[in-house]
Amino acid sequence: MKFLEAYFRLQLHLQMFHWQSPRFSQHKTMQELRESLDQHVDEFVEVYQGLVGRRIRWSSSSCLIPVGNTSLTCIRKEIKTFLRFLSSPDSDSWLPQDSSLLNIRDEIMADLQQGLYLLTFL
């Protein structure tokens, strides 16, 4: 599922920045963003499974997510990349046009936009 592949990449970068952040405020911002995103992504996947009537299957054997050091600049870039993924015209290929899923996607996007805003104070 393209959505989960993209989310796992973001999630890994958020976690690395959470651990590596030099300031407590950055550490807490990443923790709160991760918790909110995890809740909304869990809801998204469960609703998706209910809509399609089956559990998701991981079919990508080539999904490699590089792990490395991160920075505030890098984390902003990763968040913006995921936002573009969620709002791209290509989302029709992986996102059924169901209002409940679209609403949850919008909540995920709101979390990310708020995270970008909060990062401007750090």
N, CA, C and O of each residue as an XYZ file, in Angstrom:
488
protein
N       0.843     -1.172      0.000
C       0.000      0.000      0.000
C       0.894      1.244      0.000
O       1.685      1.451      0.920
N       0.760      2.055     -1.029
C       1.597      3.249     -1.180
C       1.517      4.167      0.040
O       2.521      4.740      0.464
N       0.335      4.297      0.588
C       0.143      5.174      1.733
C       1.035      4.758      2.901
O       1.721      5.592      3.491
N       1.023      3.465      3.232
C       1.812      3.011      4.375
C       3.307      3.121      4.109
O       4.076      3.455      5.010
N       3.711      2.848      2.904
C       5.125      2.976      2.560
C       5.586      4.431      2.779
O       6.640      4.675      3.367
N       4.789      5.376      2.301
C       5.124      6.794      2.478
C       5.068      7.190      3.956
O       5.912      7.951      4.429
N       4.079      6.677      4.679
C       3.950      7.014      6.095
C       5.107      6.451      6.912
O       5.646      7.140      7.778
N       5.491      5.209      6.644
C       6.586      4.607      7.402
C       7.881      5.392      7.208
O       8.679      5.525      8.136
N       8.082      5.904      6.014
C       9.271      6.734      5.767
C       9.219      7.989      6.647
O      10.197      8.327      7.313
N       8.079      8.669      6.643
C       7.923      9.867      7.473
C       8.069      9.515      8.948
O       8.759     10.210      9.693
N       7.427      8.449      9.358
C       7.445      8.038     10.760
C       8.883      7.799     11.242
O       9.245      8.198     12.349
N       9.685      7.157     10.416
C      11.064      6.897     10.787
C      11.847      8.201     10.952
O      12.615      8.353     11.901
N      11.651      9.129     10.033
C      12.341     10.419     10.136
C      11.879     11.198     11.365
O      12.694     11.818     12.048
N      10.581     11.169     11.650
C      10.076     11.855     12.846
C      10.684     11.260     14.113
O      11.059     11.988     15.033
N      10.777      9.937     14.153
C      11.337      9.280     15.337
C      12.822      9.600     15.498
O      13.287      9.854     16.610
N      13.559      9.589     14.401
C      14.986      9.910     14.487
C      15.190     11.345     14.974
O      16.060     11.607     15.805
N      14.385     12.271     14.454
C      14.517     13.660     14.901
C      14.116     13.783     16.370
O      14.725     14.546     17.120
N      13.114     13.047     16.770
C      12.672     13.031     18.169
C      13.849     12.637     19.074
O      14.089     13.278     20.097
N      14.569     11.597     18.697
C      15.688     11.126     19.507
C      16.895     12.052     19.429
O      17.629     12.204     20.405
N      17.103     12.675     18.261
C      18.309     13.466     18.053
C      18.132     14.957     18.329
O      19.107     15.708     18.289
N      16.930     15.387     18.601
C      16.692     16.823     18.767
C      17.515     17.369     19.940
O      17.559     16.769     21.015
N      18.160     18.506     19.717
C      19.012     19.076     20.755
C      18.234     19.850     21.833
O      18.789     20.207     22.872
N      16.960     20.100     21.575
C      16.155     20.878     22.522
C      14.950     20.057     22.991
O      14.374     19.276     22.233
N      14.598     20.251     24.229
C      13.457     19.542     24.793
C      12.174     19.908     24.052
O      11.317     19.049     23.840
N      12.031     21.178     23.654
C      10.812     21.602     22.946
C      10.678     20.868     21.607
O       9.569     20.509     21.212
N      11.778     20.645     20.916
C      11.742     19.878     19.660
C      11.368     18.428     19.943
O      10.560     17.823     19.237
N      11.971     17.896     20.983
C      11.699     16.518     21.396
C      10.199     16.314     21.662
O       9.596     15.356     21.177
N       9.616     17.225     22.435
C       8.190     17.118     22.780
C       7.291     17.343     21.565
O       6.277     16.661     21.416
N       7.646     18.285     20.700
C       6.844     18.545     19.497
C       6.791     17.304     18.623
O       5.727     16.941     18.122
N       7.928     16.652     18.435
C       7.962     15.431     17.608
C       7.169     14.310     18.263
O       6.475     13.557     17.581
N       7.268     14.198     19.575
C       6.517     13.159     20.278
C       5.014     13.356     20.102
O       4.287     12.407     19.810
N       4.558     14.584     20.279
C       3.126     14.869     20.148
C       2.646     14.693     18.708
O       1.540     14.203     18.477
N       3.465     15.087     17.751
C       3.099     14.900     16.349
C       3.009     13.414     16.017
O       2.053     12.979     15.376
N       3.984     12.645     16.444
C       3.963     11.197     16.187
C       2.733     10.535     16.800
O       2.089      9.709     16.154
N       2.409     10.883     18.021
C       1.260     10.274     18.695
C      -0.028     10.585     17.953
O      -0.856      9.697     17.750
N      -0.205     11.823     17.550
C      -1.420     12.214     16.832
C      -1.492     11.534     15.465
O      -2.541     11.024     15.070
N      -0.372     11.532     14.751
C      -0.349     10.869     13.441
C      -0.617      9.376     13.562
O      -1.382      8.813     12.780
N       0.015      8.736     14.543
C      -0.195      7.294     14.718
C      -1.666      6.973     14.949
O      -2.187      5.994     14.414
N      -2.325      7.793     15.739
C      -3.756      7.582     16.005
C      -4.574      7.725     14.722
O      -5.432      6.892     14.432
N      -4.305      8.783     13.956
C      -5.074      9.006     12.732
C      -4.748      7.977     11.647
O      -5.639      7.554     10.911
N      -3.493      7.574     11.544
C      -3.127      6.568     10.542
C      -3.752      5.222     10.897
O      -4.225      4.510     10.011
N      -3.759      4.866     12.166
C      -4.404      3.624     12.592
C      -5.883      3.635     12.213
O      -6.407      2.650     11.692
N      -6.542      4.745     12.477
C      -7.958      4.883     12.118
C      -8.137      4.789     10.600
O      -9.053      4.121     10.120
N      -7.265      5.454      9.851
C      -7.332      5.436      8.392
C      -7.252      4.001      7.868
O      -8.072      3.594      7.045
N      -6.274      3.241      8.338
C      -6.076      1.867      7.849
C      -7.261      0.987      8.236
O      -7.701      0.167      7.430
N      -7.779      1.135      9.433
C      -8.921      0.328      9.852
C     -10.163      0.653      9.030
O     -10.896     -0.259      8.647
N     -10.414      1.921      8.752
C     -11.555      2.312      7.921
C     -11.355      1.798      6.494
O     -12.293      1.288      5.882
N     -10.159      1.929      5.974
C      -9.843      1.421      4.632
C     -10.142     -0.075      4.545
O     -10.769     -0.537      3.591
N      -9.690     -0.824      5.544
C      -9.935     -2.274      5.551
C     -11.428     -2.577      5.606
O     -11.899     -3.519      4.968
N     -12.161     -1.787      6.361
C     -13.607     -1.975      6.407
C     -14.265     -1.694      5.073
O     -15.204     -2.387      4.682
N     -13.776     -0.673      4.364
C     -14.337     -0.330      3.051
C     -14.066     -1.392      2.000
O     -14.946     -1.738      1.213
N     -12.835     -1.908      1.992
C     -12.482     -2.896      0.964
C     -12.846     -4.311      1.381
O     -12.810     -5.228      0.561
N     -13.197     -4.496      2.654
C     -13.669     -5.799      3.119
C     -12.585     -6.832      3.332
O     -12.865     -8.030      3.335
N     -11.355     -6.391      3.511
C     -10.256     -7.330      3.761
C      -9.109     -6.593      4.437
O      -9.024     -5.366      4.409
N      -8.234     -7.382      5.044
C      -7.043     -6.800      5.654
C      -6.036     -6.451      4.568
O      -5.986     -7.087      3.515
N      -5.245     -5.440      4.843
C      -4.230     -5.064      3.858
C      -3.129     -6.118      3.842
O      -2.848     -6.766      4.850
N      -2.523     -6.269      2.694
C      -1.400     -7.181      2.526
C      -0.206     -6.357      2.072
O      -0.330     -5.498      1.200
N       0.941     -6.619      2.661
C       2.153     -5.919      2.251
C       2.716     -6.643      1.047
O       3.143     -7.793      1.155
N       2.721     -5.982     -0.100
C       3.160     -6.644     -1.331
C       4.480     -6.108     -1.853
O       5.002     -6.617     -2.845
N       5.020     -5.107     -1.217
C       6.260     -4.507     -1.700
C       7.457     -5.186     -1.052
O       7.699     -5.041      0.146
N       8.197     -5.927     -1.860
C       9.404     -6.564     -1.333
C      10.620     -5.665     -1.503
O      11.715     -5.991     -1.045
N      10.417     -4.533     -2.164
C      11.550     -3.652     -2.429
C      11.472     -2.347     -1.636
O      12.138     -1.374     -1.988
N      10.684     -2.316     -0.595
C      10.543     -1.097      0.198
C      11.727     -0.985      1.162
O      11.786     -1.668      2.184
N      12.651     -0.118      0.811
C      13.793      0.147      1.669
C      13.736      1.605      2.098
O      13.612      2.505      1.267
N      13.826      1.823      3.383
C      13.779      3.178      3.911
C      15.133      3.460      4.549
O      15.489      2.848      5.557
N      15.885      4.383      3.966
C      17.200      4.669      4.535
C      17.082      5.320      5.911
O      16.198      6.143      6.148
N      17.975      4.943      6.800
C      17.993      5.488      8.147
C      19.288      6.277      8.306
O      20.362      5.825      7.909
N      19.168      7.433      8.879
C      20.369      8.231      9.118
C      20.065      9.381     10.034
O      18.950      9.535     10.532
N      21.078     10.183     10.244
C      20.900     11.373     11.067
C      19.941     12.333     10.375
O      19.804     12.321      9.152
N      19.297     13.145     11.158
C      18.322     14.068     10.598
C      18.489     15.444     11.241
O      19.221     15.608     12.217
N      17.806     16.410     10.680
C      17.894     17.783     11.163
C      16.530     18.437     11.029
O      15.605     17.865     10.454
N      16.420     19.625     11.560
C      15.174     20.378     11.445
C      14.835     20.627      9.978
O      13.674     20.514      9.585
N      15.820     20.959      9.178
C      15.598     21.178      7.741
C      15.108     19.905      7.075
O      14.177     19.939      6.270
N      15.725     18.797      7.404
C      15.342     17.501      6.829
C      13.918     17.128      7.230
O      13.146     16.660      6.394
N      13.563     17.326      8.488
C      12.236     16.922      8.945
C      11.159     17.771      8.295
O      10.088     17.265      7.963
N      11.428     19.053      8.109
C      10.466     19.908      7.400
C      10.268     19.413      5.971
O       9.144     19.371      5.471
N      11.356     19.042      5.325
C      11.290     18.532      3.954
C      10.470     17.243      3.895
O       9.642     17.078      2.999
N      10.692     16.339      4.831
C       9.956     15.064      4.845
C       8.461     15.298      5.076
O       7.628     14.642      4.450
N       8.122     16.212      5.956
C       6.712     16.518      6.216
C       6.066     17.089      4.955
O       4.964     16.686      4.584
N       6.746     18.022      4.299
C       6.207     18.617      3.072
C       6.071     17.584      1.957
O       5.118     17.635      1.180
N       7.004     16.659      1.874
C       6.926     15.583      0.870
C       5.691     14.722      1.119
O       4.970     14.383      0.180
N       5.446     14.368      2.380
C       4.274     13.543      2.695
C       2.975     14.318      2.444
O       1.992     13.743      1.977
N       2.969     15.607      2.748
C       1.788     16.423      2.453
C       1.498     16.444      0.952
O       0.343     16.332      0.539
N       2.540     16.585      0.141
C       2.349     16.556     -1.320
C       1.815     15.200     -1.765
O       0.947     15.126     -2.634
N       2.331     14.132     -1.173
C       1.851     12.787     -1.498
C       0.359     12.665     -1.195
O      -0.400     12.147     -2.013
N      -0.061     13.141     -0.023
C      -1.465     13.015      0.374
C      -2.407     13.829     -0.510
O      -3.558     13.441     -0.710
N      -1.933     14.940     -1.032
C      -2.810     15.829     -1.798
C      -2.595     15.742     -3.308
O      -3.217     16.490     -4.062
N      -1.733     14.851     -3.750
C      -1.429     14.780     -5.181
C      -2.594     14.179     -5.968
O      -3.384     13.407     -5.425
N      -2.696     14.537     -7.246
C      -3.732     13.933     -8.105
C      -3.582     12.417     -8.207
O      -4.559     11.718     -8.475
N      -2.381     11.906     -8.000
C      -2.146     10.458     -8.053
C      -2.789      9.716     -6.890
O      -2.866      8.488     -6.909
N      -3.251     10.441     -5.883
C      -3.846      9.773     -4.723
C      -5.084      8.965     -5.105
O      -5.487      8.062     -4.372
N      -5.682      9.285     -6.241
C      -6.838      8.510     -6.695
C      -6.492      7.043     -6.906
O      -7.369      6.183     -6.828
N      -5.226      6.749     -7.173
C      -4.824      5.370     -7.422
C      -4.769      4.533     -6.146
O      -4.871      3.309     -6.219
N      -4.611      5.157     -4.983
C      -4.537      4.388     -3.738
C      -5.584      4.798     -2.711
O      -5.763      4.109     -1.707
N      -6.275      5.905     -2.944
C      -7.241      6.407     -1.971
C      -8.652      6.351     -2.544
O      -9.007      7.161     -3.400
N      -9.466      5.390     -2.072
C     -10.854      5.372     -2.525
C     -11.539      6.691     -2.183
O     -11.321      7.253     -1.109
N     -12.346      7.166     -3.080
C     -13.020      8.454     -2.874
C     -14.220      8.271     -1.950
O     -15.374      8.379     -2.364
N     -13.915      7.996     -0.713
C     -14.915      7.801      0.328
C     -14.769      8.938      1.335
O     -13.658      9.245      1.768
N     -15.865      9.552      1.703
C     -15.788     10.739      2.564
C     -15.150     10.442      3.916
O     -14.453     11.299      4.459
N     -15.366      9.260      4.473
C     -14.764      8.970      5.782
C     -13.238      8.895      5.676
O     -12.532      9.391      6.555
N     -12.730      8.283      4.616
C     -11.278      8.228      4.423
C     -10.707      9.608      4.115
O      -9.647      9.977      4.622
N     -11.404     10.356      3.295
C     -10.933     11.703      2.962
C     -10.896     12.589      4.199
O      -9.991     13.411      4.348
N     -11.871     12.429      5.087
C     -11.882     13.212      6.331
C     -10.684     12.867      7.211
O     -10.063     13.755      7.796
N     -10.360     11.578      7.306
C      -9.211     11.167      8.121
C      -7.922     11.658      7.467
O      -7.011     12.118      8.155
N      -7.845     11.560      6.144
C      -6.675     12.098      5.438
C      -6.516     13.582      5.752
O      -5.401     14.058      5.968
N      -7.622     14.309      5.779
C      -7.563     15.732      6.097
C      -7.071     15.973      7.525
O      -6.355     16.942      7.776
N      -7.448     15.102      8.456
C      -6.961     15.214      9.839
C      -5.452     14.974      9.890
O      -4.737     15.656     10.625
N      -4.974     14.013      9.118
C      -3.534     13.744      9.046
C      -2.817     14.973      8.489
O      -1.776     15.380      9.005
N      -3.379     15.559      7.437
C      -2.778     16.749      6.847
C      -2.784     17.922      7.837
O      -1.830     18.699      7.889
N      -3.845     18.044      8.609
C      -3.910     19.110      9.617
C      -2.833     18.903     10.684
O      -2.193     19.866     11.106
N      -2.625     17.659     11.124
C      -1.558     17.369     12.081
C      -0.208     17.828     11.531
O       0.584     18.454     12.236
N       0.039     17.506     10.262
C       1.320     17.843      9.647
C       1.492     19.349      9.486
O       2.574     19.886      9.722
N       0.420     20.025      9.082
C       0.488     21.489      8.944
C       0.748     22.141     10.301
O       1.537     23.081     10.406
N       0.086     21.641     11.324
C       0.307     22.170     12.670
C       1.751     21.895     13.105
O       2.396     22.753     13.707
N       2.247     20.704     12.798
C       3.628     20.379     13.127
C       4.605     21.325     12.460
O       5.560     21.775     13.093
N       4.378     21.637     11.179
C       5.240     22.597     10.486
C       5.199     23.957     11.170
O       6.230     24.609     11.331
N       4.016     24.377     11.568
C       3.858     25.650     12.257
C       4.634     25.650     13.578
O       5.373     26.589     13.874
N       4.456     24.590     14.363
C       5.129     24.524     15.663
C       6.640     24.480     15.505
O       7.363     24.981     16.367
N       7.126     23.896     14.431
C       8.565     23.834     14.197
C       9.162     25.214     13.914
O      10.374     25.396     14.025
N       8.330     26.174     13.554
C       8.861     27.523     13.303
C       9.298     28.200     14.604
O      10.056     29.169     14.571
N       8.827     27.699     15.747
C       9.201     28.275     17.033
C      10.457     27.647     17.621
O      10.980     28.118     18.631
N      10.929     26.604     16.998
C      12.034     25.841     17.598
C      13.384     26.247     17.055
O      14.405     25.694     17.464
